[in-house]
Amino acid sequence: MMHTVGSLRRTSCIMVTRRGLRSSSKSSKTPIVETLERRIRVTGPITVADYMRECLTHPQHGYYMKKDVFGSKGDFITSPEISQMFGELLGVWVVAEWQALASDGHLHLIEFGPGRGTLAADMLRTISQFDFMKEKISLHLLDVSPKMIALQHLLLCGRELPPNSRTESPEATRSIFGDIDVSWHRSLGEIEMKGKCCVIAHEFLDALPIHKFQKSKEGEFHEVLIDNAEDYDPHHFREVLTPSPNANCKMFANPRDEREHVEVSPLSGIIVQEIANTINKYGGFALLVDYGHDGTKEDTFRSFKSHKINNPLQDPGEADLTADVDFAFLRHCLRPLNVVTNGPISQQVFLHNMGIRVRLRALLSQAKTETQTKDILSSYRMLCSPDEMGDRFKFFSIHAKGHSGLPAGFTQPS
Ligand SMILES: C[S@@+](CC[C@H](N)C(=O)[O-])C[C@H]1O[C@@H](n2cnc3c(N)ncnc32)[C@H](O)[C@@H]1O
């Protein structure tokens, strides 16, 4: 019976070939393959969103749940890991926006998906140099991964996370940055707010599940699903299309969209709405930074392993899965909440507006060796060059309804 359901659904779907991403050998049978194969045999093909969620955050086999995935020995490197300048300038941004609100109450600095905690540490080190902020700020981290939470605790609190503490109530722990408290939470609603908030999300939204849609010759969108592969397929899974537009197509893909492929992350929409509601209720601001576009890109779903881009069906659970963030979709989700948004603007424009050249000169003047000088210059180039991360990464801000004035970093350079 279970087998019949799977095969019936399979024959009624249409096979899709990913353009330019074919692999020559069958990918390895990673631990999550059997779990997913079994599920697909029972329920039929799953959405790309389900595939992505399982591969990244399955409690035992999910990519983020098991190991440190960053740096030269990992699969990718992020801006805060490249240079301290990145987190320092984001810290300055937080102070500037806080001052622009002329507030003197408490500020909850909240970070979604903090990875190793490097960005939070660089921001806190900078913020704690401003005496008027130090006493008013607390740090709140939201991450799904026990491994990442342990790394964040070690970096920010200077010691190992006590065993099983993730399951206890989210009591604040003293950070190594003066009197600033840190706590971990499962959702924004769990944070007991006693003042305004600043939400930061860097390379978080691109890890959230997307639905993929592909246009047929008749001009209708069909949803791309993930099915168990046939023996001759290069991987253990393959992409198929729903035979007709399903409920997700009707909800998320506009038939007037001229693109052939559309990717939508409903969860990202829900999370930015939660952020906006919190900002409207308590006051504050948010900065979202990610690979992204303004509703123009098509087929961006991909995987990263050992710093190489791969077919997302290869090495499930052992490779990072990501899709560019659609900022036009986020703006669309935010419209009913009347918040003030700015951007997306490119990373190079934001960092230059925030004074990265001044910080660069200061670091260069402290460099003791030629190697240090070269490293500082090369990290500046990686962050700002349009051929590296300068144009691909985008900054997008959210302020409460009624807020006026451009946020720091969002002005055009004179
Ligand atoms: C690509 S890493 C970015 C890390 C960090 N922000 C940086 O730039 O170095 C994604 C982070 O988001 C977390 N994450 C992924 N999916 C998540 C989810 N659904 N809910 C909460 N955190 C998630 C991961 O554990 C990881 O810490």
The ligand as an SDF file (V2000), in Angstrom:
LIG
                    3D

 27 29  0  0  0  0  0  0  0  0999 V2000
   24.7680   30.2770    6.9480 C   0  0  0  0  0  0  0  0  0  0  0  0
   24.7890   30.1990    8.6670 S   0  0  0  0  0  0  0  0  0  0  0  0
   25.0940   31.9200    9.0080 C   0  0  0  0  0  0  0  0  0  0  0  0
   25.8190   32.1410   10.2900 C   0  0  0  0  0  0  0  0  0  0  0  0
   26.1950   33.5770   10.6740 C   0  0  0  0  0  0  0  0  0  0  0  0
   25.0600   34.4600   10.6450 N   0  0  0  0  0  0  0  0  0  0  0  0
   27.3080   34.1070    9.8020 C   0  0  0  0  0  0  0  0  0  0  0  0
   27.0320   34.9240    8.9420 O   0  0  0  0  0  0  0  0  0  0  0  0
   28.4550   33.6700    9.9790 O   0  0  0  0  0  0  0  0  0  0  0  0
   23.1030   29.9520    9.0990 C   0  0  0  0  0  0  0  0  0  0  0  0
   22.7950   29.9450   10.5920 C   0  0  0  0  0  0  0  0  0  0  0  0
   21.3750   29.8550   10.7460 O   0  0  0  0  0  0  0  0  0  0  0  0
   21.0440   28.7490   11.5930 C   0  0  0  0  0  0  0  0  0  0  0  0
   19.7680   28.2200   11.0970 N   0  0  0  0  0  0  0  0  0  0  0  0
   19.5370   27.5660    9.9460 C   0  0  0  0  0  0  0  0  0  0  0  0
   18.2250   27.2770    9.8170 N   0  0  0  0  0  0  0  0  0  0  0  0
   17.6150   27.7760   10.9180 C   0  0  0  0  0  0  0  0  0  0  0  0
   16.2620   27.8140   11.3830 C   0  0  0  0  0  0  0  0  0  0  0  0
   15.2760   27.2660   10.6740 N   0  0  0  0  0  0  0  0  0  0  0  0
   16.0010   28.4270   12.5580 N   0  0  0  0  0  0  0  0  0  0  0  0
   16.9940   28.9820   13.2940 C   0  0  0  0  0  0  0  0  0  0  0  0
   18.3000   28.9850   12.9080 N   0  0  0  0  0  0  0  0  0  0  0  0
   18.5970   28.3900   11.7430 C   0  0  0  0  0  0  0  0  0  0  0  0
   22.2090   27.7920   11.4620 C   0  0  0  0  0  0  0  0  0  0  0  0
   22.3150   26.9100   12.5480 O   0  0  0  0  0  0  0  0  0  0  0  0
   23.3830   28.7740   11.3700 C   0  0  0  0  0  0  0  0  0  0  0  0
   23.7680   29.2200   12.6410 O   0  0  0  0  0  0  0  0  0  0  0  0
  1  2  1  0
  2  3  1  0
  2 10  1  0
  3  4  1  0
  4  5  1  0
  5  6  1  0
  5  7  1  0
  7  8  2  0
  7  9  1  0
 10 11  1  0
 11 12  1  0
 11 26  1  0
 12 13  1  0
 13 14  1  0
 13 24  1  0
 14 15  1  0
 14 23  1  0
 15 16  2  0
 16 17  1  0
 17 18  1  0
 17 23  2  0
 18 19  1  0
 18 20  2  0
 20 21  1  0
 21 22  2  0
 22 23  1  0
 24 25  1  0
 24 26  1  0
 26 27  1  0
M  CHG  2   2   1   9  -1
M  END
$$$$
